[in-house]
């Protein structure tokens, strides 16, 4: 075998090793994207393992979402409800709120959690649009009920724990 043939075989093997390493890396990242940093919890929920600062950030976002729900309900309530308050509260919790999410935190969250969270932000924008389009309060409350059902489902499925 000539040196040229040997060199070609070495290059072929290196390419094969590189391709296998790339596939393994992509597979591991895909698995992480779907599963996140989770472990089974003692209360039958999935524990999402986060650093304390990451946990605080997500819980602060959840509190902001709850305040938005309160703002929508306040705007819709009573004979003198202020629809601009309801619209502003919903809009504040829309996709703009999710725009600056830290990618490192997103990798730790399981896919279903990410999907539910993003759907809530999208639906808040849709709710704000529906308020502007003058849907009736019962229609708007039905939209809000659908969103809070996902919130309770998520809280039933997941909890946060500190990194170990």
PyMOL commands that set and color helices and strands:
alter all, ss='L'
color gray80, all
select helices_A, chain A and resi 3-35+52-76+83-92+95-98+103-108+111-132+137-157
alter helices_A, ss='H'
color red, helices_A
select strands_A, chain A and resi 38-40+46-50+158-162
alter strands_A, ss='S'
color yellow, strands_A
deselect
rebuild
show_as cartoon
